[in-house]
Amino acid sequence: MFCVYLHIPFCKKVCDYCDFRVMPAQSKLYKEYTDVICKQIVCFESERPGLLKATETLYLGGGTPSALPPTYLRQIFECLASVGVAAGRLREVSMEFNPESTDEYTVESALSLGVNRVSLGLQTFDADLLKLVGRSHSVERGLESLRLLTSKPNLQVNADLMFDLPGQTVDGFLADVDRLSDFPLNHVSFYGLNVSPRSRLGHRVSRGELSVNEDLYEPMYLGGVAILERKGFERYEVSNFAKPGFESSHNRNYWDRGEYAGFGPGAHSYIGGTRFYAPEIYPRWKDYVNSECPADALMVDRLNRDDELMELIWLSLRQSKGLRFEDLRALGIDNPESRSAACVNKWIRKDFVINKNGILHLKGRGWIFMDEIVTDLANAYSNLE
């Protein structure tokens, strides 16, 4: 499966926890940005003729794609159609929204372009926490956006929450999950806060002004999972839950190590076993595109066998469908069951992992210890080569 990702870097306000390549929305840059990303798409098509025609899903992320005026979004969609990526024929066209830029006009404009799946960044229903992490919307605006999106027929709606925020309680987060899952959604995501030292929030934590209670991570995560499962959501990836049949095809392609092309500053691509991305800083990305996208300006990561092994283990175990020993054999590992038996049995005894018909699945608290289990397995296979 082949997918396309478009990075829209504009935000009304950069959240305090964010360390992505985003920038405050500047209307004077909208046309320039649109022209440059379209030029990058055309450059890609000229370098790899016909590849984009294989696209099955399209994802607009950011940043805040809904902050880019519909006129410019339409120009980008028309450019994509000109190289064979017509939204109407794709199985999934996703677009991220934030509440402050979600209204009837932006939603209807997106639908008219062919968007059939949206992801709304709510993060929390606690007004004090919204202010603490630098979100620019109010609780009520978040609820209004959720009501609007879920009122649209045939539109798949996901909503995001965050947990383990500074000062957040277990009861507070579980109340958020309970409240959100009462809406007519078919997908929910929640993510534990990752405090980047580069972010404003990270600076406050390093100065001792705020703290994150890591002991609350486990009860928040496991409690949230239990609520969603009671309400008919199935965990198909560590942070993603869907009603049956409403899983994100685009994200699954990432986790299944499928190929994709990314456009915009710092957007990653994965083609032919190689990962690469253009310059991340906006002016450098613009210069790169205006110089006809020279290959020597790309950051390139060619995966070796150990890289592929780690990716396979990590990306498989983070999904409910698990890690197949057959896939390990396909990477050239002989007798993977016996070669990792000691490692696997250790985690099975802890009741963190289950081996079902030659497939390893995380279980219970194993989802909390996923990183340790992945590292343990990768070391077991690497050390035996």
ABEGO torsion letter per residue (X at the ends): XBBBBBBBABBABBBAABABBBBBBBAAAAAAAAAAAAAAAAAAAAABBGAAAABABBBBBOEBAAABBAAAAAAAAAAAAAAGBBAAABABBBBBBBAAABBAAAAAAAAAAGBABBBBBAGBABAAAAAAAGBABBAAAAAAAAAAAAABBGBBBBBBBBBGBBGBBAAAAAAAAAAAAABBBABBBBBBBBBBAABAAAAAAAAGABBBBAAAAAAAAAAAAAAAAAAGBBBABAABBBBBGABBAAAAAAAAGBBBBBBEBGBBBBBGGBBBBBBABAAAAAAAAAAGGBAAABBBBBBBAAAAAAAAAAAAAABAAEBBAAAAAAAGBBGAAAAAAAAAAAAAAAGABBBBGGBBBBBEAAAAAAAAAAAAAAAAAAAAX
